[in-house]
């Protein structure tokens, strides 16, 4: 951080008399103390600089900071990152007394854990444990979204008889972008972490449109589909421009948030109309060998994708010749077993280690999240497990909603909500168990897809809340802005799964499909992430708008980089006649590397605007 000096003053009330002591002795009521003469008072000039770092520099010298004191009804406005400037003995009290250090949601207080439960020599150990827990949370997000959230969304779209294109830009886009969306919703719920949401959404946009898109073209140069590419990149540029304008204005109103969601609805309608026009042209054309777009794949191409991704099914070889009827206990044990012994024997050692790490998460999710699979004959009906989930899943819903605040609420002072949920769920599970059989799913089995959708969504939301709180804690420790944490750790963690999926498709010979997914997914993330996040925040606080306070120059660097990457692709791809080569991919990778260098130099004050 660049060396700058700001003058500041401390407001001392009557209730503070005798509370503060230092070189000048106890302050008098109503007196203003020049902080340059009181360095022992928690390094206040640095606090003022960091607390007002996202605001107009011309107003910094006129801002005052009030401290919380026991028995005094005051609001502490000191930036929590100033804790690193204090003496060791004062850090824990500062964390516990300063409201800026408190987390609005989540189950664990990470800042208190670092500064109150770990001694200074053990601080590297605490940070290491937090980093491993952060990686495990990203693993939880990925497993929940891939194996539980997306399959239930697919089942819902199948039961609602939606077309593949509509489902792709609505339910399946929501499933693929679930970690990004829920991270943005959690971050927007607290003004202190709104920078995480902006940084993550913009950072993921830069990452996907440069590293992922460039990696696809390097792995497999191809001919891009012109109309879907121009459509998607145009919509995404409009979304980025809206966000850029909102940052410049410093607020998002109700109409603005609804405009985000309306733009996404318009995008969905455009995709549907484009698909309908394409199908109509194809049906009336006498030429049957027209090249397919990523939106419409032939049956043979879909079969190839399915065969490449699923490889060979060895289930028939291991199926017993004489089928015996399994007992209820055997069905329950097999349904709760997340380990496939046939795949286990053929996996490498690294895959086995990763599977061992994922086993606790998969077991917990199998126990709590029902999954409906329309492609199976029994639609994944497991009578004992599904009946058990009728008790456990609603319990998870009330204990994860608002971090369990609703679950422990007592109804009329008699029973907590979670106890009522258990009683009702047990009754419903008993009726279902005795009214159904193990062999055939009931007629209303499709309702379990909605229950699984809600439960997996709240699991993702709970994990995303912990991710945001950990990143904010690491930002306090290392004195990094939320924007940097969002565009690096949060964006990388949420986008790594999509990147590997797209690279796999490219290696299998479907680069157009992977390239199209790069832009289609991030359109959903930014429009729904910002629009829905701000809309919920406005409704929760009964406010007219959501205030946005960018982290200085860094946000503008991030927004400009995303805009430049889109303009580069919009100009260069048509100039190449939509034939994407390895040189184009290398240019995108070089752009992202330059972007990261500029971001880090800006964060550490090497690049900064001159003050007038």
Secondary structure as a PSIPRED ss2 file (coil, helix, strand):
# PSIPRED VFORMAT (PSIPRED V4.0)

   1 X C   1.000  0.000  0.000
   2 X C   1.000  0.000  0.000
   3 X C   1.000  0.000  0.000
   4 X C   1.000  0.000  0.000
   5 X C   1.000  0.000  0.000
   6 X C   1.000  0.000  0.000
   7 X C   1.000  0.000  0.000
   8 X C   1.000  0.000  0.000
   9 X E   0.000  0.000  1.000
  10 X E   0.000  0.000  1.000
  11 X E   0.000  0.000  1.000
  12 X C   1.000  0.000  0.000
  13 X C   1.000  0.000  0.000
  14 X H   0.000  1.000  0.000
  15 X H   0.000  1.000  0.000
  16 X H   0.000  1.000  0.000
  17 X C   1.000  0.000  0.000
  18 X C   1.000  0.000  0.000
  19 X C   1.000  0.000  0.000
  20 X C   1.000  0.000  0.000
  21 X C   1.000  0.000  0.000
  22 X C   1.000  0.000  0.000
  23 X C   1.000  0.000  0.000
  24 X C   1.000  0.000  0.000
  25 X C   1.000  0.000  0.000
  26 X C   1.000  0.000  0.000
  27 X C   1.000  0.000  0.000
  28 X C   1.000  0.000  0.000
  29 X C   1.000  0.000  0.000
  30 X C   1.000  0.000  0.000
  31 X C   1.000  0.000  0.000
  32 X E   0.000  0.000  1.000
  33 X E   0.000  0.000  1.000
  34 X E   0.000  0.000  1.000
  35 X H   0.000  1.000  0.000
  36 X H   0.000  1.000  0.000
  37 X H   0.000  1.000  0.000
  38 X C   1.000  0.000  0.000
  39 X C   1.000  0.000  0.000
  40 X C   1.000  0.000  0.000
  41 X C   1.000  0.000  0.000
  42 X C   1.000  0.000  0.000
  43 X C   1.000  0.000  0.000
  44 X H   0.000  1.000  0.000
  45 X H   0.000  1.000  0.000
  46 X H   0.000  1.000  0.000
  47 X H   0.000  1.000  0.000
  48 X H   0.000  1.000  0.000
  49 X H   0.000  1.000  0.000
  50 X H   0.000  1.000  0.000
  51 X H   0.000  1.000  0.000
  52 X C   1.000  0.000  0.000
  53 X C   1.000  0.000  0.000
  54 X C   1.000  0.000  0.000
  55 X C   1.000  0.000  0.000
  56 X C   1.000  0.000  0.000
  57 X H   0.000  1.000  0.000
  58 X H   0.000  1.000  0.000
  59 X H   0.000  1.000  0.000
  60 X H   0.000  1.000  0.000
  61 X H   0.000  1.000  0.000
  62 X H   0.000  1.000  0.000
  63 X C   1.000  0.000  0.000
  64 X C   1.000  0.000  0.000
  65 X E   0.000  0.000  1.000
  66 X C   1.000  0.000  0.000
  67 X C   1.000  0.000  0.000
  68 X C   1.000  0.000  0.000
  69 X C   1.000  0.000  0.000
  70 X C   1.000  0.000  0.000
  71 X C   1.000  0.000  0.000
  72 X C   1.000  0.000  0.000
  73 X C   1.000  0.000  0.000
  74 X C   1.000  0.000  0.000
  75 X C   1.000  0.000  0.000
  76 X C   1.000  0.000  0.000
  77 X C   1.000  0.000  0.000
  78 X C   1.000  0.000  0.000
  79 X C   1.000  0.000  0.000
  80 X H   0.000  1.000  0.000
  81 X H   0.000  1.000  0.000
  82 X H   0.000  1.000  0.000
  83 X H   0.000  1.000  0.000
  84 X H   0.000  1.000  0.000
  85 X H   0.000  1.000  0.000
  86 X C   1.000  0.000  0.000
  87 X C   1.000  0.000  0.000
  88 X H   0.000  1.000  0.000
  89 X H   0.000  1.000  0.000
  90 X H   0.000  1.000  0.000
  91 X H   0.000  1.000  0.000
  92 X H   0.000  1.000  0.000
  93 X H   0.000  1.000  0.000
  94 X H   0.000  1.000  0.000
  95 X H   0.000  1.000  0.000
  96 X H   0.000  1.000  0.000
  97 X H   0.000  1.000  0.000
  98 X C   1.000  0.000  0.000
  99 X H   0.000  1.000  0.000
 100 X H   0.000  1.000  0.000
 101 X H   0.000  1.000  0.000
 102 X C   1.000  0.000  0.000
 103 X C   1.000  0.000  0.000
 104 X C   1.000  0.000  0.000
 105 X C   1.000  0.000  0.000
 106 X C   1.000  0.000  0.000
 107 X C   1.000  0.000  0.000
 108 X C   1.000  0.000  0.000
 109 X C   1.000  0.000  0.000
 110 X H   0.000  1.000  0.000
 111 X H   0.000  1.000  0.000
 112 X H   0.000  1.000  0.000
 113 X H   0.000  1.000  0.000
 114 X H   0.000  1.000  0.000
 115 X H   0.000  1.000  0.000
 116 X H   0.000  1.000  0.000
 117 X H   0.000  1.000  0.000
 118 X C   1.000  0.000  0.000
 119 X C   1.000  0.000  0.000
 120 X H   0.000  1.000  0.000
 121 X H   0.000  1.000  0.000
 122 X H   0.000  1.000  0.000
 123 X H   0.000  1.000  0.000
 124 X H   0.000  1.000  0.000
 125 X H   0.000  1.000  0.000
 126 X H   0.000  1.000  0.000
 127 X H   0.000  1.000  0.000
 128 X H   0.000  1.000  0.000
 129 X H   0.000  1.000  0.000
 130 X H   0.000  1.000  0.000
 131 X H   0.000  1.000  0.000
 132 X H   0.000  1.000  0.000
 133 X H   0.000  1.000  0.000
 134 X H   0.000  1.000  0.000
 135 X H   0.000  1.000  0.000
 136 X H   0.000  1.000  0.000
 137 X H   0.000  1.000  0.000
 138 X H   0.000  1.000  0.000
 139 X H   0.000  1.000  0.000
 140 X H   0.000  1.000  0.000
 141 X H   0.000  1.000  0.000
 142 X H   0.000  1.000  0.000
 143 X H   0.000  1.000  0.000
 144 X H   0.000  1.000  0.000
 145 X H   0.000  1.000  0.000
 146 X H   0.000  1.000  0.000
 147 X H   0.000  1.000  0.000
 148 X H   0.000  1.000  0.000
 149 X H   0.000  1.000  0.000
 150 X H   0.000  1.000  0.000
 151 X H   0.000  1.000  0.000
 152 X H   0.000  1.000  0.000
 153 X H   0.000  1.000  0.000
 154 X H   0.000  1.000  0.000
 155 X H   0.000  1.000  0.000
 156 X H   0.000  1.000  0.000
 157 X H   0.000  1.000  0.000
 158 X H   0.000  1.000  0.000
 159 X H   0.000  1.000  0.000
 160 X C   1.000  0.000  0.000
 161 X C   1.000  0.000  0.000
 162 X C   1.000  0.000  0.000
 163 X C   1.000  0.000  0.000
 164 X H   0.000  1.000  0.000
 165 X H   0.000  1.000  0.000
 166 X H   0.000  1.000  0.000
 167 X H   0.000  1.000  0.000
 168 X H   0.000  1.000  0.000
 169 X H   0.000  1.000  0.000
 170 X C   1.000  0.000  0.000
 171 X H   0.000  1.000  0.000
 172 X H   0.000  1.000  0.000
 173 X H   0.000  1.000  0.000
 174 X H   0.000  1.000  0.000
 175 X H   0.000  1.000  0.000
 176 X H   0.000  1.000  0.000
 177 X C   1.000  0.000  0.000
 178 X H   0.000  1.000  0.000
 179 X H   0.000  1.000  0.000
 180 X H   0.000  1.000  0.000
 181 X H   0.000  1.000  0.000
 182 X H   0.000  1.000  0.000
 183 X H   0.000  1.000  0.000
 184 X H   0.000  1.000  0.000
 185 X H   0.000  1.000  0.000
 186 X H   0.000  1.000  0.000
 187 X H   0.000  1.000  0.000
 188 X H   0.000  1.000  0.000
 189 X C   1.000  0.000  0.000
 190 X C   1.000  0.000  0.000
 191 X H   0.000  1.000  0.000
 192 X H   0.000  1.000  0.000
 193 X H   0.000  1.000  0.000
 194 X H   0.000  1.000  0.000
 195 X H   0.000  1.000  0.000
 196 X H   0.000  1.000  0.000
 197 X H   0.000  1.000  0.000
 198 X H   0.000  1.000  0.000
 199 X H   0.000  1.000  0.000
 200 X H   0.000  1.000  0.000
 201 X H   0.000  1.000  0.000
 202 X H   0.000  1.000  0.000
 203 X H   0.000  1.000  0.000
 204 X H   0.000  1.000  0.000
 205 X H   0.000  1.000  0.000
 206 X H   0.000  1.000  0.000
 207 X H   0.000  1.000  0.000
 208 X H   0.000  1.000  0.000
 209 X H   0.000  1.000  0.000
 210 X H   0.000  1.000  0.000
 211 X H   0.000  1.000  0.000
 212 X H   0.000  1.000  0.000
 213 X H   0.000  1.000  0.000
 214 X H   0.000  1.000  0.000
 215 X H   0.000  1.000  0.000
 216 X H   0.000  1.000  0.000
 217 X H   0.000  1.000  0.000
 218 X H   0.000  1.000  0.000
 219 X H   0.000  1.000  0.000
 220 X C   1.000  0.000  0.000
 221 X C   1.000  0.000  0.000
 222 X E   0.000  0.000  1.000
 223 X E   0.000  0.000  1.000
 224 X C   1.000  0.000  0.000
 225 X C   1.000  0.000  0.000
 226 X H   0.000  1.000  0.000
 227 X H   0.000  1.000  0.000
 228 X H   0.000  1.000  0.000
 229 X H   0.000  1.000  0.000
 230 X H   0.000  1.000  0.000
 231 X H   0.000  1.000  0.000
 232 X H   0.000  1.000  0.000
 233 X H   0.000  1.000  0.000
 234 X H   0.000  1.000  0.000
 235 X H   0.000  1.000  0.000
 236 X H   0.000  1.000  0.000
 237 X H   0.000  1.000  0.000
 238 X H   0.000  1.000  0.000
 239 X H   0.000  1.000  0.000
 240 X H   0.000  1.000  0.000
 241 X H   0.000  1.000  0.000
 242 X H   0.000  1.000  0.000
 243 X H   0.000  1.000  0.000
 244 X H   0.000  1.000  0.000
 245 X H   0.000  1.000  0.000
 246 X H   0.000  1.000  0.000
 247 X H   0.000  1.000  0.000
 248 X H   0.000  1.000  0.000
 249 X H   0.000  1.000  0.000
 250 X C   1.000  0.000  0.000
 251 X E   0.000  0.000  1.000
 252 X E   0.000  0.000  1.000
 253 X E   0.000  0.000  1.000
 254 X H   0.000  1.000  0.000
 255 X H   0.000  1.000  0.000
 256 X H   0.000  1.000  0.000
 257 X H   0.000  1.000  0.000
 258 X H   0.000  1.000  0.000
 259 X H   0.000  1.000  0.000
 260 X H   0.000  1.000  0.000
 261 X H   0.000  1.000  0.000
 262 X H   0.000  1.000  0.000
 263 X H   0.000  1.000  0.000
 264 X H   0.000  1.000  0.000
 265 X H   0.000  1.000  0.000
 266 X H   0.000  1.000  0.000
 267 X H   0.000  1.000  0.000
 268 X H   0.000  1.000  0.000
 269 X H   0.000  1.000  0.000
 270 X H   0.000  1.000  0.000
 271 X H   0.000  1.000  0.000
 272 X H   0.000  1.000  0.000
 273 X H   0.000  1.000  0.000
 274 X H   0.000  1.000  0.000
 275 X H   0.000  1.000  0.000
 276 X H   0.000  1.000  0.000
 277 X H   0.000  1.000  0.000
 278 X H   0.000  1.000  0.000
 279 X H   0.000  1.000  0.000
 280 X H   0.000  1.000  0.000
 281 X H   0.000  1.000  0.000
 282 X H   0.000  1.000  0.000
 283 X H   0.000  1.000  0.000
 284 X H   0.000  1.000  0.000
 285 X C   1.000  0.000  0.000
 286 X C   1.000  0.000  0.000
 287 X C   1.000  0.000  0.000
 288 X C   1.000  0.000  0.000
 289 X C   1.000  0.000  0.000
 290 X C   1.000  0.000  0.000
 291 X C   1.000  0.000  0.000
 292 X C   1.000  0.000  0.000
 293 X C   1.000  0.000  0.000
 294 X C   1.000  0.000  0.000
 295 X C   1.000  0.000  0.000
 296 X C   1.000  0.000  0.000
 297 X C   1.000  0.000  0.000
 298 X C   1.000  0.000  0.000
 299 X H   0.000  1.000  0.000
 300 X H   0.000  1.000  0.000
 301 X H   0.000  1.000  0.000
 302 X H   0.000  1.000  0.000
 303 X H   0.000  1.000  0.000
 304 X H   0.000  1.000  0.000
 305 X H   0.000  1.000  0.000
 306 X H   0.000  1.000  0.000
 307 X H   0.000  1.000  0.000
 308 X H   0.000  1.000  0.000
 309 X H   0.000  1.000  0.000
 310 X H   0.000  1.000  0.000
 311 X C   1.000  0.000  0.000
 312 X C   1.000  0.000  0.000
 313 X C   1.000  0.000  0.000
 314 X C   1.000  0.000  0.000
 315 X H   0.000  1.000  0.000
 316 X H   0.000  1.000  0.000
 317 X H   0.000  1.000  0.000
 318 X H   0.000  1.000  0.000
 319 X C   1.000  0.000  0.000
 320 X C   1.000  0.000  0.000
 321 X C   1.000  0.000  0.000
 322 X C   1.000  0.000  0.000
 323 X C   1.000  0.000  0.000
 324 X C   1.000  0.000  0.000
 325 X C   1.000  0.000  0.000
 326 X C   1.000  0.000  0.000
 327 X C   1.000  0.000  0.000
 328 X H   0.000  1.000  0.000
 329 X H   0.000  1.000  0.000
 330 X H   0.000  1.000  0.000
 331 X H   0.000  1.000  0.000
 332 X H   0.000  1.000  0.000
 333 X H   0.000  1.000  0.000
 334 X H   0.000  1.000  0.000
 335 X H   0.000  1.000  0.000
 336 X C   1.000  0.000  0.000
 337 X C   1.000  0.000  0.000
 338 X C   1.000  0.000  0.000
 339 X C   1.000  0.000  0.000
 340 X C   1.000  0.000  0.000
 341 X H   0.000  1.000  0.000
 342 X H   0.000  1.000  0.000
 343 X H   0.000  1.000  0.000
 344 X H   0.000  1.000  0.000
 345 X H   0.000  1.000  0.000
 346 X H   0.000  1.000  0.000
 347 X C   1.000  0.000  0.000
 348 X C   1.000  0.000  0.000
 349 X H   0.000  1.000  0.000
 350 X H   0.000  1.000  0.000
 351 X H   0.000  1.000  0.000
 352 X H   0.000  1.000  0.000
 353 X H   0.000  1.000  0.000
 354 X H   0.000  1.000  0.000
 355 X H   0.000  1.000  0.000
 356 X H   0.000  1.000  0.000
 357 X H   0.000  1.000  0.000
 358 X H   0.000  1.000  0.000
 359 X H   0.000  1.000  0.000
 360 X H   0.000  1.000  0.000
 361 X H   0.000  1.000  0.000
 362 X H   0.000  1.000  0.000
 363 X H   0.000  1.000  0.000
 364 X H   0.000  1.000  0.000
 365 X H   0.000  1.000  0.000
 366 X H   0.000  1.000  0.000
 367 X H   0.000  1.000  0.000
 368 X H   0.000  1.000  0.000
 369 X C   1.000  0.000  0.000
 370 X C   1.000  0.000  0.000
 371 X C   1.000  0.000  0.000
 372 X C   1.000  0.000  0.000
 373 X C   1.000  0.000  0.000
 374 X C   1.000  0.000  0.000
 375 X C   1.000  0.000  0.000
 376 X C   1.000  0.000  0.000
 377 X C   1.000  0.000  0.000
 378 X C   1.000  0.000  0.000
 379 X C   1.000  0.000  0.000
 380 X C   1.000  0.000  0.000
 381 X C   1.000  0.000  0.000
 382 X C   1.000  0.000  0.000
 383 X H   0.000  1.000  0.000
 384 X H   0.000  1.000  0.000
 385 X H   0.000  1.000  0.000
 386 X H   0.000  1.000  0.000
 387 X H   0.000  1.000  0.000
 388 X H   0.000  1.000  0.000
 389 X H   0.000  1.000  0.000
 390 X H   0.000  1.000  0.000
 391 X H   0.000  1.000  0.000
 392 X H   0.000  1.000  0.000
 393 X H   0.000  1.000  0.000
 394 X H   0.000  1.000  0.000
 395 X H   0.000  1.000  0.000
 396 X H   0.000  1.000  0.000
 397 X H   0.000  1.000  0.000
 398 X H   0.000  1.000  0.000
 399 X H   0.000  1.000  0.000
 400 X H   0.000  1.000  0.000
 401 X H   0.000  1.000  0.000
 402 X H   0.000  1.000  0.000
 403 X H   0.000  1.000  0.000
 404 X H   0.000  1.000  0.000
 405 X C   1.000  0.000  0.000
 406 X C   1.000  0.000  0.000
 407 X C   1.000  0.000  0.000
 408 X C   1.000  0.000  0.000
 409 X C   1.000  0.000  0.000
 410 X E   0.000  0.000  1.000
 411 X E   0.000  0.000  1.000
 412 X C   1.000  0.000  0.000
 413 X C   1.000  0.000  0.000
 414 X C   1.000  0.000  0.000
 415 X E   0.000  0.000  1.000
 416 X E   0.000  0.000  1.000
 417 X H   0.000  1.000  0.000
 418 X H   0.000  1.000  0.000
 419 X H   0.000  1.000  0.000
 420 X H   0.000  1.000  0.000
 421 X H   0.000  1.000  0.000
 422 X H   0.000  1.000  0.000
 423 X H   0.000  1.000  0.000
 424 X H   0.000  1.000  0.000
 425 X H   0.000  1.000  0.000
 426 X H   0.000  1.000  0.000
 427 X H   0.000  1.000  0.000
 428 X H   0.000  1.000  0.000
 429 X H   0.000  1.000  0.000
 430 X H   0.000  1.000  0.000
 431 X H   0.000  1.000  0.000
 432 X H   0.000  1.000  0.000
 433 X H   0.000  1.000  0.000
 434 X H   0.000  1.000  0.000
 435 X H   0.000  1.000  0.000
 436 X C   1.000  0.000  0.000
 437 X C   1.000  0.000  0.000
 438 X C   1.000  0.000  0.000
 439 X C   1.000  0.000  0.000
 440 X C   1.000  0.000  0.000
 441 X C   1.000  0.000  0.000
 442 X C   1.000  0.000  0.000
 443 X C   1.000  0.000  0.000
 444 X C   1.000  0.000  0.000
 445 X C   1.000  0.000  0.000
 446 X C   1.000  0.000  0.000
 447 X H   0.000  1.000  0.000
 448 X H   0.000  1.000  0.000
 449 X H   0.000  1.000  0.000
 450 X H   0.000  1.000  0.000
 451 X H   0.000  1.000  0.000
 452 X H   0.000  1.000  0.000
 453 X H   0.000  1.000  0.000
 454 X H   0.000  1.000  0.000
 455 X H   0.000  1.000  0.000
 456 X H   0.000  1.000  0.000
 457 X H   0.000  1.000  0.000
 458 X H   0.000  1.000  0.000
 459 X H   0.000  1.000  0.000
 460 X H   0.000  1.000  0.000
 461 X H   0.000  1.000  0.000
 462 X H   0.000  1.000  0.000
 463 X H   0.000  1.000  0.000
 464 X H   0.000  1.000  0.000
 465 X H   0.000  1.000  0.000
 466 X H   0.000  1.000  0.000
 467 X H   0.000  1.000  0.000
 468 X H   0.000  1.000  0.000
 469 X H   0.000  1.000  0.000
 470 X H   0.000  1.000  0.000
 471 X H   0.000  1.000  0.000
 472 X H   0.000  1.000  0.000
 473 X H   0.000  1.000  0.000
 474 X H   0.000  1.000  0.000
 475 X H   0.000  1.000  0.000
 476 X H   0.000  1.000  0.000
 477 X H   0.000  1.000  0.000
 478 X H   0.000  1.000  0.000
 479 X C   1.000  0.000  0.000
 480 X C   1.000  0.000  0.000
 481 X C   1.000  0.000  0.000
 482 X H   0.000  1.000  0.000
 483 X H   0.000  1.000  0.000
 484 X H   0.000  1.000  0.000
 485 X H   0.000  1.000  0.000
 486 X H   0.000  1.000  0.000
 487 X H   0.000  1.000  0.000
 488 X H   0.000  1.000  0.000
 489 X H   0.000  1.000  0.000
 490 X H   0.000  1.000  0.000
 491 X H   0.000  1.000  0.000
 492 X H   0.000  1.000  0.000
 493 X H   0.000  1.000  0.000
 494 X H   0.000  1.000  0.000
 495 X H   0.000  1.000  0.000
 496 X H   0.000  1.000  0.000
 497 X H   0.000  1.000  0.000
 498 X H   0.000  1.000  0.000
 499 X H   0.000  1.000  0.000
 500 X H   0.000  1.000  0.000
 501 X H   0.000  1.000  0.000
 502 X H   0.000  1.000  0.000
 503 X H   0.000  1.000  0.000
 504 X H   0.000  1.000  0.000
 505 X H   0.000  1.000  0.000
 506 X H   0.000  1.000  0.000
 507 X H   0.000  1.000  0.000
 508 X C   1.000  0.000  0.000
 509 X C   1.000  0.000  0.000
 510 X C   1.000  0.000  0.000
 511 X H   0.000  1.000  0.000
 512 X H   0.000  1.000  0.000
 513 X H   0.000  1.000  0.000
 514 X H   0.000  1.000  0.000
 515 X H   0.000  1.000  0.000
 516 X H   0.000  1.000  0.000
 517 X H   0.000  1.000  0.000
 518 X H   0.000  1.000  0.000
 519 X H   0.000  1.000  0.000
 520 X H   0.000  1.000  0.000
 521 X H   0.000  1.000  0.000
 522 X H   0.000  1.000  0.000
 523 X H   0.000  1.000  0.000
 524 X H   0.000  1.000  0.000
 525 X H   0.000  1.000  0.000
 526 X H   0.000  1.000  0.000
 527 X H   0.000  1.000  0.000
 528 X H   0.000  1.000  0.000
 529 X H   0.000  1.000  0.000
 530 X H   0.000  1.000  0.000
 531 X H   0.000  1.000  0.000
 532 X H   0.000  1.000  0.000
 533 X H   0.000  1.000  0.000
 534 X H   0.000  1.000  0.000
 535 X H   0.000  1.000  0.000
 536 X H   0.000  1.000  0.000
 537 X H   0.000  1.000  0.000
 538 X H   0.000  1.000  0.000
 539 X H   0.000  1.000  0.000
 540 X H   0.000  1.000  0.000
 541 X H   0.000  1.000  0.000
 542 X C   1.000  0.000  0.000
 543 X C   1.000  0.000  0.000
 544 X C   1.000  0.000  0.000
 545 X E   0.000  0.000  1.000
 546 X E   0.000  0.000  1.000
 547 X E   0.000  0.000  1.000
 548 X C   1.000  0.000  0.000
 549 X C   1.000  0.000  0.000
 550 X C   1.000  0.000  0.000
 551 X C   1.000  0.000  0.000
 552 X C   1.000  0.000  0.000
 553 X H   0.000  1.000  0.000
 554 X H   0.000  1.000  0.000
 555 X H   0.000  1.000  0.000
 556 X H   0.000  1.000  0.000
 557 X H   0.000  1.000  0.000
 558 X H   0.000  1.000  0.000
 559 X H   0.000  1.000  0.000
 560 X H   0.000  1.000  0.000
 561 X H   0.000  1.000  0.000
 562 X H   0.000  1.000  0.000
 563 X H   0.000  1.000  0.000
 564 X H   0.000  1.000  0.000
 565 X H   0.000  1.000  0.000
 566 X H   0.000  1.000  0.000
 567 X H   0.000  1.000  0.000
 568 X H   0.000  1.000  0.000
 569 X H   0.000  1.000  0.000
 570 X H   0.000  1.000  0.000
 571 X H   0.000  1.000  0.000
 572 X H   0.000  1.000  0.000
 573 X H   0.000  1.000  0.000
 574 X H   0.000  1.000  0.000
 575 X H   0.000  1.000  0.000
 576 X C   1.000  0.000  0.000
 577 X C   1.000  0.000  0.000
 578 X C   1.000  0.000  0.000
 579 X E   0.000  0.000  1.000
 580 X E   0.000  0.000  1.000
 581 X C   1.000  0.000  0.000
 582 X H   0.000  1.000  0.000
 583 X H   0.000  1.000  0.000
 584 X H   0.000  1.000  0.000
 585 X H   0.000  1.000  0.000
 586 X H   0.000  1.000  0.000
 587 X H   0.000  1.000  0.000
 588 X H   0.000  1.000  0.000
 589 X H   0.000  1.000  0.000
 590 X H   0.000  1.000  0.000
 591 X H   0.000  1.000  0.000
 592 X H   0.000  1.000  0.000
 593 X H   0.000  1.000  0.000
 594 X H   0.000  1.000  0.000
 595 X H   0.000  1.000  0.000
 596 X H   0.000  1.000  0.000
 597 X H   0.000  1.000  0.000
 598 X H   0.000  1.000  0.000
 599 X H   0.000  1.000  0.000
 600 X H   0.000  1.000  0.000
 601 X H   0.000  1.000  0.000
 602 X H   0.000  1.000  0.000
 603 X H   0.000  1.000  0.000
 604 X C   1.000  0.000  0.000
 605 X C   1.000  0.000  0.000
 606 X C   1.000  0.000  0.000
 607 X C   1.000  0.000  0.000
 608 X C   1.000  0.000  0.000
 609 X C   1.000  0.000  0.000
 610 X C   1.000  0.000  0.000
 611 X C   1.000  0.000  0.000
 612 X C   1.000  0.000  0.000
